[in-house]
Amino acid sequence: MVSLYELPPYRRAQLLRRWAHQGVAFVEDLVRDAEKRPCRLPTPPPGPPGRTFAVPGDDGRFHLERAGRMLCGEAAAAGAWSHRQHCSWIEREHGPQEWTGGRQDDPEAALASVVAEWPVRTTGPGVDPGTVDRSERCLAGRYALLHLWPPRPARTASIRRLRAALVDALGADCHLCGLYPGAMVDHDHQSGRVRGLLCALCNRVLEECPHLTGCPRADYLLAPPAAGLNLLYPASQQWRPKEATRQRVIEQLGFDPFEGLHPAP
């Protein structure tokens, strides 16, 4: 039976940081109980297999289509595709404001929402989804559909070069699940070595993997697809936790899980 302390030190520290509010005993149980339950990969996107195109609709948006099916809608009468989107915003004293997610701490603000439904008919041939501006993309349908759209270009040239090298060597789809376009250049936070290209779904949960082996995420971490490319993530672009966050973790655990571990400078 695998214990927490058999995991590589930096992975162990990441788990302790992630679950610091639950305490060390909880993390120990998490690792032990997860041994026979490997992590699951994201569910495949809806629709038949094949190449995905972006087709213009009579609502002024572009919609993802594959094998003649509009993925963001449901078939309706008269050649239209029924769309449904949940829209939310914040009502403030000076007027409505866009809601981008997260908790609202303003007691005077109220979260409002409405479900919009409309039919869409295509008005032209399909194009490469990567050529469609984000403001023109349809946001209806299942949440996972958002991750079928190609990612926007990285803000820095160094990350754009890394992404291009990964795509050229290993392909543009996620190097873990292979189901969605790779959006994030993933790297080992201790060594700075690039591990691969991940979709946003896989990137968000990778470091939560409590397995040593026998799990797709653990196998990826043990043998990163991009290991042979010897690519280094630029130190200036690496994420650093806020000092307040580090202090909160220390207070919750009673110790610093990263003590003695030196991430790439």
C-alpha atoms as one frame of an Amber mdcrd trajectory, in Angstrom:
protein
   0.000   0.000   0.000   1.440   3.339  -1.101   1.866   6.034   1.556   2.125
   9.791   1.205   5.851   9.671   1.992   6.607   7.365  -0.949   5.631  10.082
  -3.415   8.456  12.235  -4.833   9.135  15.123  -2.404   7.848  17.918  -4.613
   4.645  16.045  -5.500   4.105  15.327  -1.819   4.550  19.021  -1.023   2.078
  19.990  -3.754  -0.582  17.670  -2.321  -0.018  18.990   1.189  -0.303  22.560
  -0.055  -3.488  21.782  -2.030  -5.228  20.116   0.916  -3.620  22.061   3.780
  -7.035  23.153   5.059  -7.936  19.464   5.623  -4.758  18.578   7.513  -1.969
  16.027   7.082  -4.084  13.025   8.148  -6.580  13.777   5.390  -3.813  13.823
   2.748  -2.368  10.563   4.078  -5.807   8.923   3.811  -6.293  10.429   0.343
  -3.138   8.758  -0.972  -3.843   5.431   0.712  -7.503   5.231  -0.350  -6.792
   6.304  -3.947  -4.511   3.341  -4.713  -7.234   1.293  -6.415  -9.025   4.289
  -7.982  -6.891   5.821 -10.736  -7.600   9.406 -11.754 -10.012   9.815 -14.632
  -9.241  11.730 -17.787 -11.701  14.302 -19.158 -14.760  12.974 -20.936 -14.549
  13.053 -24.739 -16.190  16.018 -26.443 -19.669  15.434 -27.881 -20.287  14.595
 -31.480 -18.880  12.155 -34.014 -15.146  11.810 -34.721 -13.528  13.858 -37.448
 -12.110  17.283 -38.097 -13.707  20.233 -36.319 -14.604  23.400 -38.234 -15.967
  26.779 -37.199 -19.071  27.687 -39.205 -20.698  31.125 -39.293 -24.267  31.331
 -38.023 -27.110  33.740 -38.622 -26.737  34.934 -35.008 -23.399  36.593 -35.839
 -21.275  33.971 -34.074 -19.072  31.108 -35.204 -20.049  27.619 -34.080 -18.056
  24.407 -33.817 -19.198  21.763 -36.301 -18.016  18.217 -36.931 -19.322  15.730
 -39.501 -22.320  17.966 -40.172 -23.287  18.344 -36.496 -23.205  21.702 -34.705
 -21.619  20.712 -31.395 -22.893  23.675 -29.387 -26.563  23.102 -30.299 -29.249
  20.475 -30.664 -30.959  19.598 -33.922 -34.254  21.445 -34.376 -36.859  21.855
 -37.116 -36.347  23.680 -40.409 -32.587  23.114 -40.522 -31.877  25.143 -37.372
 -29.844  24.177 -34.311 -31.372  25.032 -30.945 -28.937  26.822 -28.609 -29.077
  27.326 -24.851 -26.707  29.464 -22.779 -26.668  30.388 -19.098 -25.704  34.073
 -18.762 -24.755  35.685 -15.423 -23.885  39.202 -14.351 -23.568  41.315 -11.178
 -26.145  43.941 -10.315 -24.454  46.904  -8.642 -25.753  50.285  -7.571 -24.272
  51.986 -10.640 -25.551  49.299 -13.036 -24.843  45.745 -14.249 -21.278  44.423
 -14.436 -19.869  41.364 -16.162 -19.379  38.373 -13.845 -16.190  36.421 -14.489
 -16.645  33.808 -11.768 -15.439  33.538  -8.192 -16.910  34.691  -4.898 -18.472
  38.112  -4.491 -17.533  39.879  -1.245 -19.559  43.044  -1.883 -22.762  42.762
   0.238 -24.457  45.376  -1.936 -23.923  43.358  -5.135 -26.366  40.707  -6.327
 -25.693  37.941  -8.812 -28.323  37.773 -11.539 -28.719  35.289 -14.364 -30.913
  34.323 -17.269 -31.055  31.354 -19.615 -31.045  32.425 -23.262 -32.358  30.171
 -26.021 -32.220  30.810 -29.767 -32.112  28.942 -33.091 -29.069  29.083 -35.374
 -28.696  28.346 -39.081 -25.342  28.215 -40.824 -24.627  30.966 -43.357 -21.340
  29.856 -44.918 -18.621  27.218 -45.171 -16.480  26.111 -42.245 -13.085  27.630
 -41.452 -10.152  26.750 -39.201 -11.333  27.416 -35.576  -7.936  28.921 -34.797
  -8.673  31.838 -37.140 -11.809  32.898 -35.230 -11.437  35.712 -32.708 -12.509
  34.816 -29.176 -15.231  37.486 -29.191 -16.885  35.761 -32.172 -16.982  32.249
 -30.692 -20.233  30.684 -29.510 -20.217  29.924 -25.777 -23.351  27.767 -25.660
 -23.484  24.059 -24.925 -21.477  21.944 -22.511 -18.600  23.508 -20.554 -16.047
  21.146 -22.157 -16.886  22.618 -25.572 -15.069  25.824 -24.638 -11.845  23.810
 -24.568 -12.322  22.547 -28.135 -11.525  26.029 -29.398  -7.761  26.501 -29.990
  -6.027  28.551 -27.273  -5.129  32.159 -27.807  -1.414  32.858 -28.482   0.791
  33.046 -25.406   1.588  36.551 -24.205   5.369  36.096 -24.362   7.587  35.022
 -27.248   9.435  32.469 -25.082   6.230  30.532 -24.314   5.103  30.780 -27.932
   8.405  29.183 -28.979   8.016  26.387 -26.422   4.462  25.688 -27.563   5.559
  25.603 -31.208   8.358  23.144 -30.371   5.947  20.870 -28.485   3.373  20.943
 -31.284   6.028  20.205 -33.891   7.436  17.233 -31.938   4.388  15.764 -30.204
   1.260  17.225 -31.816  -1.198  20.005 -31.004  -3.650  18.000 -28.872  -3.243
  17.518 -25.111  -0.294  15.215 -24.431  -2.150  13.603 -21.513  -5.758  13.022
 -22.609  -5.428  13.643 -26.360  -9.055  14.849 -26.447  -8.736  18.640 -26.506
  -6.297  21.166 -27.995  -3.194  21.684 -25.872  -3.481  25.103 -24.229  -0.846
  25.158 -21.461   2.896  24.504 -21.548   3.263  22.233 -18.509   6.526  22.058
 -16.575   8.051  20.642 -13.407   7.943  23.475 -10.878  11.079  22.259  -9.137
  13.421  21.576 -12.059  11.857  23.886 -14.644  11.826  21.042 -17.204   8.943
  21.182 -19.675   6.787  18.051 -19.435   4.332  18.541 -22.272   1.353  20.452
 -23.639  -1.898  20.120 -21.675  -5.485  21.136 -22.278  -6.966  23.439 -19.633
  -8.984  20.546 -18.168  -5.928  18.343 -17.527  -3.685  21.225 -16.476  -6.086
  22.255 -13.709  -6.053  18.864 -11.944  -2.678  17.298 -12.791  -0.928  18.258
  -9.541  -3.807  16.794  -7.488  -2.924  13.234  -8.557  -2.305  11.143  -5.386
  -0.958   8.067  -7.199   2.589   6.804  -7.526   1.863   4.532 -10.526  -1.073
   2.872 -12.285  -2.821   6.108 -13.246  -2.677   8.162 -16.487  -1.664  11.324
 -14.622   0.952   9.519 -12.521   2.383   7.857 -15.639   2.594  11.276 -17.328
   4.432  12.711 -14.314   6.825   9.769 -14.115   7.638   9.775 -17.835   6.761
  13.203 -19.299   6.205  13.075 -23.082   8.537  16.040 -23.648  11.392  14.768
 -21.450  13.561  13.922 -24.448  13.256  17.440 -25.856  15.185  18.953 -22.909
  13.162  22.164 -22.911  13.359  24.587 -19.979  10.484  26.799 -18.896  11.662
  30.422 -18.476  12.139  31.223 -14.792  10.655  34.689 -15.261   7.350  33.163
 -16.384   6.970  30.621 -13.590   4.058  30.932 -11.208   4.937  31.798  -7.619
   2.491  31.464  -4.694   1.751  34.619  -2.773   3.530  34.993   0.560   0.155
  35.275   2.289  -0.852  31.922   0.771   2.404  30.294   1.912   1.905  31.577
   5.461  -1.676  30.321   5.538  -0.524  26.832   4.463   2.144  26.828   7.194
  -0.460  27.805   9.799  -2.840  25.068   8.658  -0.228  22.287   8.538   2.094
  23.441  11.287   5.093  23.314   8.928   6.214  24.425   5.469   5.737  21.466
   3.041   8.287  23.008   0.649  11.049  23.441   3.211  14.296  22.093   1.762
  12.867  21.975  -1.747  14.264  24.635  -4.008  12.201  25.389  -7.117  13.967
  26.589 -10.230  15.225  30.187  -9.680
